[in-house]
Amino acid sequence: MSSQDTVRHTPLSMDGNPTIDERASHCFGCGPANPQGLHLVFSTDTTVPEHPAATAHLQLDRLHEGPPGYVHGGIVATLLDEAMSKLNRPLDVLAVTRHMEVDYLRPVPLFQPLVLISRHSHRDGRKLFHQAEIQTTGGAVLARGKAVFIRLDKAILARAGFTQPDD
Ligand SMILES: CCCCCCCCCC(=O)SCCNC(=O)CCNC(=O)[C@H](O)C(C)(C)COP(=O)(O)OP(=O)(O)OC[C@H]1O[C@@H](n2cnc3c(N)ncnc32)[C@H](O)[C@@H]1OP(=O)(O)O
């Protein structure tokens, strides 16, 4: 393992010509190879193809504590952002968050099962409008997010060093 890996958890494959999936393996939200990540696993529902949804079940501990007994607000935003990002693949686009709003409705408890749900709302050119919620297993909404994702075109991908074409 190189010093870069030790410090940044950067995949060795970044030295070569990595695919986006390889580079995403260390994503803090969902990357299986990030030892400090959240390791979120989503299922997607494309029953309504123009409004795909994504769902993850999770439970956090004191590693992600903000107020005593509750999830840190930055982690709440991370969860919502991650859930919304999972709508891009079912829509067959590569996109990143450009703008996000978070409503912190109730404190999000540690040590309790939570449900993270997102749904695609609509699209306007390269802008994708997504929504997400953190809920209790009983359906109470604890936090809600709305975001604008921007589809990455070939020029942006090339600047970032990605190798997979988007269209
Ligand atoms: C690669 C795949 C891997 C995916 C991993 C997903 C991880 C989870 C999701 C993330 O957290 S991604 C990481 C956080 N996001 C970023 O780091 C993105 C940083 N931003 C950028 O790199 C650039 O802004 C970007 C390349 C996305 C676009 O740059 P541009 O210079 O081309 O556009 P600009 O930023 O000026 O504006 C984009 C559009 O957003 C619009 N916009 C901005 N704020 C808005 C707002 N509040 N509401 C609605 N629209 C808004 C803005 O008007 C504009 O609309 P138009 O396309 O119609 O011109």
The ligand as a MOL file (V3000), in Angstrom:
LIG
                    3D

  0  0  0     0  0            999 V3000
M  V30 BEGIN CTAB
M  V30 COUNTS 59 61 0 0 0
M  V30 BEGIN ATOM
M  V30 1 C -18.6380 11.0150 -11.2430 0
M  V30 2 C -19.6650 10.1600 -10.6360 0
M  V30 3 C -19.4430 9.8930 -9.1550 0
M  V30 4 C -20.6510 10.2770 -8.3560 0
M  V30 5 C -20.3980 10.2270 -6.8610 0
M  V30 6 C -21.5800 10.8080 -6.1270 0
M  V30 7 C -21.2200 11.1780 -4.7120 0
M  V30 8 C -22.4000 11.7780 -4.0080 0
M  V30 9 C -22.8160 13.0760 -4.6380 0
M  V30 10 C -21.8180 14.1450 -4.2930 0
M  V30 11 O -21.6370 14.4970 -3.1610 0
M  V30 12 S -20.9560 14.8770 -5.6120 0
M  V30 13 C -19.7470 15.9230 -4.7430 0
M  V30 14 C -20.2680 17.3050 -4.4510 0
M  V30 15 N -20.4460 18.0690 -5.6740 0
M  V30 16 C -19.4150 18.6730 -6.2900 0
M  V30 17 O -18.2730 18.6030 -5.8920 0
M  V30 18 C -19.7540 19.4610 -7.5140 0
M  V30 19 C -18.9740 20.7860 -7.5530 0
M  V30 20 N -19.4870 21.6240 -8.6490 0
M  V30 21 C -18.9600 21.5450 -9.8880 0
M  V30 22 O -18.0080 20.8340 -10.1640 0
M  V30 23 C -19.5980 22.3850 -10.9400 0
M  V30 24 O -20.5330 23.2700 -10.3440 0
M  V30 25 C -20.3290 21.5470 -12.0050 0
M  V30 26 C -19.2760 20.7980 -12.8470 0
M  V30 27 C -21.3210 20.5650 -11.4090 0
M  V30 28 C -21.0990 22.4890 -12.9400 0
M  V30 29 O -20.2900 23.5700 -13.2510 0
M  V30 30 P -20.6910 24.5800 -14.4060 0
M  V30 31 O -19.7060 25.7130 -14.3630 0
M  V30 32 O -20.8470 23.8390 -15.6970 0
M  V30 33 O -22.1640 25.1030 -14.0180 0
M  V30 34 P -22.6020 26.0250 -12.7600 0
M  V30 35 O -21.9960 25.4790 -11.4990 0
M  V30 36 O -22.3650 27.4710 -13.0290 0
M  V30 37 O -24.1870 25.8440 -12.7040 0
M  V30 38 C -24.8010 24.5910 -13.0110 0
M  V30 39 C -26.3330 24.8170 -13.1100 0
M  V30 40 O -26.8670 24.7320 -11.7860 0
M  V30 41 C -27.8400 25.7890 -11.6510 0
M  V30 42 N -28.0360 26.0660 -10.2200 0
M  V30 43 C -27.1570 26.5070 -9.3490 0
M  V30 44 N -27.7190 26.6610 -8.1390 0
M  V30 45 C -29.0090 26.2950 -8.2750 0
M  V30 46 C -30.1220 26.2330 -7.3960 0
M  V30 47 N -30.0220 26.6120 -6.1460 0
M  V30 48 N -31.2910 25.7700 -7.8850 0
M  V30 49 C -31.4010 25.4070 -9.1840 0
M  V30 50 N -30.3810 25.4390 -10.0730 0
M  V30 51 C -29.2030 25.8950 -9.6110 0
M  V30 52 C -27.2010 26.9200 -12.4180 0
M  V30 53 O -28.1620 27.9180 -12.7110 0
M  V30 54 C -26.7570 26.1620 -13.6740 0
M  V30 55 O -27.8950 25.9660 -14.5130 0
M  V30 56 P -27.7980 25.8500 -16.1110 0
M  V30 57 O -27.2190 24.4960 -16.4360 0
M  V30 58 O -29.2210 26.0070 -16.5840 0
M  V30 59 O -26.8940 26.9820 -16.5920 0
M  V30 END ATOM
M  V30 BEGIN BOND
M  V30 1 1 1 2
M  V30 2 1 2 3
M  V30 3 1 3 4
M  V30 4 1 4 5
M  V30 5 1 5 6
M  V30 6 1 6 7
M  V30 7 1 7 8
M  V30 8 1 8 9
M  V30 9 1 9 10
M  V30 10 2 10 11
M  V30 11 1 10 12
M  V30 12 1 12 13
M  V30 13 1 13 14
M  V30 14 1 14 15
M  V30 15 1 15 16
M  V30 16 2 16 17
M  V30 17 1 16 18
M  V30 18 1 18 19
M  V30 19 1 19 20
M  V30 20 1 20 21
M  V30 21 2 21 22
M  V30 22 1 21 23
M  V30 23 1 23 24
M  V30 24 1 23 25
M  V30 25 1 25 26
M  V30 26 1 25 27
M  V30 27 1 25 28
M  V30 28 1 28 29
M  V30 29 1 29 30
M  V30 30 2 30 31
M  V30 31 1 30 32
M  V30 32 1 30 33
M  V30 33 1 33 34
M  V30 34 2 34 35
M  V30 35 1 34 36
M  V30 36 1 34 37
M  V30 37 1 37 38
M  V30 38 1 38 39
M  V30 39 1 39 40
M  V30 40 1 39 54
M  V30 41 1 40 41
M  V30 42 1 41 42
M  V30 43 1 41 52
M  V30 44 1 42 43
M  V30 45 1 42 51
M  V30 46 2 43 44
M  V30 47 1 44 45
M  V30 48 1 45 46
M  V30 49 2 45 51
M  V30 50 1 46 47
M  V30 51 2 46 48
M  V30 52 1 48 49
M  V30 53 2 49 50
M  V30 54 1 50 51
M  V30 55 1 52 53
M  V30 56 1 52 54
M  V30 57 1 54 55
M  V30 58 1 55 56
M  V30 59 2 56 57
M  V30 60 1 56 58
M  V30 61 1 56 59
M  V30 END BOND
M  V30 END CTAB
M  END
